[in-house]
Amino acid sequence: MTGFAIREWVEGDFSRYFDIRRSVDPTVDADYAARVFRGEIGERLLHQVATVDGYVVAFVIVIVMPMSDRPMMGLVVDEKFRGHGIGTALIEGALTQFGDRTLGSSCRDSDPRFLTFAARYGFEVKQHGIRSRLDAADVHQAPIDLGFTFEVLTDDELTPDKEVAVSELMVGGATNPEVTELGWRIDIATMRKFLTHGIWVVAWDGDKAIAHTDADMVPDADWQIGFTVVAPGYRGRGLSRNIKQILHQYGVQQGAPGFETENEERNTAIRSLNESMGYRVIGGDYRLIRPGTTS
């Protein structure tokens, strides 16, 4: 393609980056996208744009996110410029530098072209994350008395001692496929990297954190539900349902239009719980791995 060039990102590229990201995923939050762009969430190893006659039409990034040492590769191409080899040039250039390392990536499951393109470069489906949404108008279930103490905490209210207790629960109680298969490390410090305004719901047995869920209180948008966990020995008592109900009710009081969450397709326990609470599937993502030769 004439007038085609690849260069490093510059600060003024963000507006085009966000526009292209939104064209692929209309739900992406502007603040989150800006923090990724600036390298505040993960360590950027590569960040390049493709231009046609000086106009930015695509982006590629290789970034180490907080939950894993495995680099993640992201590629977005303006739909009007697909099919011209632009994405190919960006991804082949990135693989020249990082192809010896095991890489992660993801793509929406709504368009089979995304997965076909990724597979061409050696990316394999490791998991299928299912995205679900609960409308605020459908929040009707109320929590019940289970004999434990429940708290809703903002970032400012999550004191250092409580943060330690909840982080120990998150690490020690994690049995979800994201942890067991992808090796994600999830604790308070990791989650905070992704959140704009963190909300933490915790169940306590004395001073022991026994259940937890969290959300990103995104202004004027659906709240994003993060990680729900119950301590071994306390499972099967309704704690997951209770803390999610408490979070939903608090969110409605704060004006949340709805709640979104994503869970691995095979995590039937949490997906069944969500469905029973009114969540409905709205889409999904393939979580991809490209095996490397050195790590």
Protein Blocks (a to p, Z undefined) as FASTA:
>chain_A
ZZiacddddfklmmmmmmmmmmmmmmbcfklmmmmmnopmbccfbdcdddeehiafbdcd
ddddfkbcbdcddddddfklgonlmmmmmmmmmmmmmmmpccdddddfkbmklmmmmmmn
opacfbdcddddddfklmmbdcddehiacddddfklmcfklmmmmmmmmmmmpcbfklmm
nopacdfklmmmmpmbdcdddddehjacfbdcdddddehiacddfbdcddehigonommm
mmmmmmmmmmmmnopabdcddddfklmmlmmmmmmnopacfbdcdddddddfkZZ
